[in-house]
């Protein structure tokens, strides 16, 4: 946060405190599904929480509960935020298939050239189309995507035909549809279940970004990794959400603290940080001697062409459900292009 913004927050807080004799103390519970040392908790969620605590001069305390320590399963996180089981959650939108239909546009194949640009587009499209519909039951704090998705498998995946018969973990409805249409046997599961599923050969591979590889030790369970240069084969949409009643109960100056640390710039930071954290995960696979397959332009073009029906079908399904399928897609593409060129 800039020094100027900190001064403005401090000035507003001082003005509000002048009308009361006791500073209100607030403890908020942040719940999520990864171990505390994983990249997202350590490099994004903790940064957000630390900044909120500092900017509130200690009046807000964020208790952090990793690895589903408050109970439940990852698909239940968004309802925990709505119901107040937790005050704040970070979750994968696709863990509740069909619940957030519009944001699925950012999980479509080959739509995302860069996690920061796509995360900015995600927040802006949400402001234009989703806040009063998909996100009406909670307060969004951050909306972002990860870096390029990579196929990690127990055999080399180069051509689309190599997917045939492969039991492949997919993280969302959109990606499950994509890989099923490309010939794989798609298996949906939250990411914490991947290591056991690989070790028990329930799956033959998984699609995840490099940044999550170290936490799951995927490089120790597969030997082949397929990368797609340029636009990502797929990305995954995340939601960081706050219970609306918990936010509304905050004094006005503490709401300012939450808002100043959330929104567009925080979403951009989160997407950028996740993509930057890809490099160490890739390095572990290289160090282990695994085979990293980087497809060339011609090979990627073949995958792109084969994936187009997934995009077309998503637009048609969204339209049939009463949404502006083509408009959502066109707006997402335009916003990503805008932020990719810095306009």
N, C-alpha and C positions, 0 to 999 in steps of 0.2 A: 504494500500500500504506500502511496506517495505521502510525503511529509505534509503536504497541503491538505490532503483528505483526512489525515489523522488529526490535524489541527481543527478542521471543521467539525469532525465528530466530537472532539473534546469540548469545543465551544458549545455545541448543541447540548451535550450531556450536562455541562455546567449550568446552562440556562435552565434545564429541566430540574436539576437537583436543587436549584435555588427556591423551588416551590414546595419542597418537602424536607422533612427533618431526618429521615432515615433512608439510606441507600438500599434499594431492594436487591436482594441476593437471589440469583436464579441458577438452578442446576438443570442442564439438559442432557438427556441420554442419547448418544449416537450409536446406532446398531448397524452392523454390516456382517458380511459372510466370510471375509478373508482373514487370515492370521494378521496380527498387528504389524508384523515385520514385512508383510507384502508391500509391493510398490504403491498401490493406491492408498491404503491406510497411512503408510509412512510418509509418502511424498505429496499427497493431495489432501486427504481428510484431516490428518493431524495439522497440516499447515493452516487449513481453514479454521480448525478449532483453536489452535494457538493464537491466530490473529484475532479471532472473536474475543477470546479471553483477554488478550492484551488491550484491544481497543475499547473494551468495556471497563478497563481499570480493575479487572478482577470481579466485577459484579456478575458476570456470566461465567459459570464453570461448565465445561463440557466433559461429562463422563463417557469414556469410549469403551464400547463392548464389541470386540472382534469375534469372528468365528461363531456367530449366532449364540453368544453367551446369554442373551435374554430369553432364549428358547425359540422354538419354531424352526422352520426351514426357510431357505432363501426365497422361494416363491411367496412366502407369507409376509415378507418385509414391508411391502407397500401398504398392506392392510394394517400392519403394526403402526405405521406412521399415521394412518387415518384414524385408527381406534385409540391411539395414545399409549399403546404398549411401549413404544419408544417415541421420543420427541423428534428425532431426526434419523433417517435411514439413508443408506446408499444401496442401490440395487440395480439389477439388470432388468430393463423393461420387458424383455422377452421371456423372463421367468413366469410371466402371467400372459400366455399367448392370447392375442386378440383384444387385450384390455386397452392397449394404447395404439389403435390402428394407424393413426396418422404418422406417428414418429417412426413406424416401420420403414418409411421411405428412406431413412438414413442407413438402413441395414441392407438395402438392395445391392446387388453385385455391381462393382466397378463405378460406384457413384462418388466415392470419397478419395480425393487425391492427397489429402493431408488432414490429420486429426484436428488441428487447431481451426483450420478454415471450416471444416464440416461442423465442429462444435459451435462455432459462431453462428453458422447457418441454422443449426438445430435450435439454439435459443431464440433466434429471431423469428423462425417459422412458428415456434411454440407461442411466442407473444402474439403473432398474427392470427393463429388458427386454433391453438390447443388449450390456452389457459382457462377458458370458460367451458371446456368440454372434457378433454382427456384428463386435465389436471385440476378440475374444479374441487376435488375433495381434499386437497392438501396444498401446501405452499411449496412450489419448486424453488430450490436454492441453487442447483446447478444441473445442467443438461449437457452431456458430452458423449463423444465416441472415442474408441481407442484407435491405435495405429493399425497398419495393414494386417489383416488376418492371414495366418500362415497355416498350411496343412502339415501336421506332424503325424507321421505314420510309420508302420513297421515294414513298409515296402515303398519303393520309389513311385511317386506320383508325378508324371510328366504330361501325358496325354489324358484327355477326359476319359478315355476307355479304361485307364488305370483305376478309376473309381469303382468299377463294376465289382460287386461282391465285397467291397470294403465297408466294414461297420465303423461308421464315422460319427463321433460326437459332434452335435451341432447345438449352439446355445440359444436359438430362438426359433419362432415359427417361420420367419423369413428365411433363415439359413437352412432350416430343416427342409423346407420346400425346395430351395436351390439345389442342395446336394442330392436330394431324392430325384429331382428332375435330371440331374447330371449322371445318375446311375448308381450312386452309393446307397447303402442301407443307413439312413440317418437315424441316430439315436439321440434324443433330447435329454439333457441332464444339466444341472448347475455345475459350474466349474469345480467346486470342491470335490465332486464325485469322480473327477477324471482320473486321478492316480489309481484308485482302487479298481476302476473299470478297466484301465489299461493293464494293470498287473494280473487281473483275473481273466483277461482276454474277452471281456464283455464287449469291448470295442477294439478295433485295430488301429485307430488313430483319432485325432481330435483337431478341430480348428480353433486356434486361440492365437492371440498376438504374442510376439516374443516376450513382452514384458512380464507376462504371468508365468512363463516357463520356470524361472528359478524357484518360485514359491511351491510349485507343484512337482518339481524335479522331472519334468517331462523328458528332458534330454537324456535321462537315465533309463527311460522305458521305451523309447523309439529311437531309430537311427537315421531316419530320413525326414527332411524338412523342405517343403516346397514354397518358394516365395514368388510373388507376382509383382514385378516392378511397375511403377506408374500408379494408376488408380487401384485401390485395394479390391481384392476379390470380394471381401465383405468387411463390414465393421459391425460393432455392437453398440446399441444405444443404452446409456446409463441415466438414472434419475437419482438425484439427491433431494430428498423431500423432507419437509417439516410439518408436523402436526399443526393444523391451522389454529386450533384453540390455544396451543402453547405459544404460538407466535402472537396471537391477538391479546394474550394475557400479559405480554411484556410491556413495560413502560415505553413511551414513544421514543425516548432516546436509545433504548436498547434495541428496538426495532430498526432504528437507523444503523446500528452497528451490524446487525444481521444482514440488512439490505446492502450495506456498503461492501461487505465481503462476499456477496453472492451475485448471481445474475450472469450477464454476458461475459464480463472479463474473467470471472472465476471459471466459467465453463470453458473459455478459451485456454486459460491456464491449465485446467485439468486435462483437456485433450492434448495440448502440447506436451505436458509432463509425461502422460502415458506413452506417447509416441517416442519421446526422448529416452524413456526407460526400456525401449526395445533392445538397444545395443548390448547391454550386459547379458541379457538372456541369450541372444544370438552367440555372443562370445563363449558362453558355457558349452553350447553345442559344438562350436569349432574346437574348443579345447579338448572335448571328449573324443574328437575324431569322427563325429557324425557327418553324414553327407547332406550338404545344403544344395538344393537344386534351385537355381534362379532361372526362371523361364525367359526366353528371348521374346522379342516383339511379336514375331509370327505365332509363337505358341500362345502368348497371352491373347492375341487377336482371336484365335480359335475358341478359347475359353469365354471370351467376351461375347462372341456370336452365339455360342451355345447357351449363355446365361440370359440373353435378351428375352426369351419367353417368360422367365421368372418376373422380369420387370413388367412386361405386357400384362401378364396374368394378375399381378398385384394391382395395377391400375384398374383393370376390369373388375376385380373383386371389391376394391374400395368404392368404385362407382356404383356397383350393384348394392352395396351397403348404405347408399345414400350420401357418400362423401364425394368430394370433388377430386377424384383420383388423379386425373391428368393435371389439374391445377396444382395439387399438392406436389406432384413430382416435378412439374415445371418450375414451381417456386423454389423447391429445394435445390435443383440444379442451378438456377440463376443465383441464389444466395451463396452457394458454394463457390461458383465462379467469381462472384464479386469479392469474396474474402480471399480467394486464392490469388487474385491479382492485386490485392491491397486497396481496392477502391472502397 
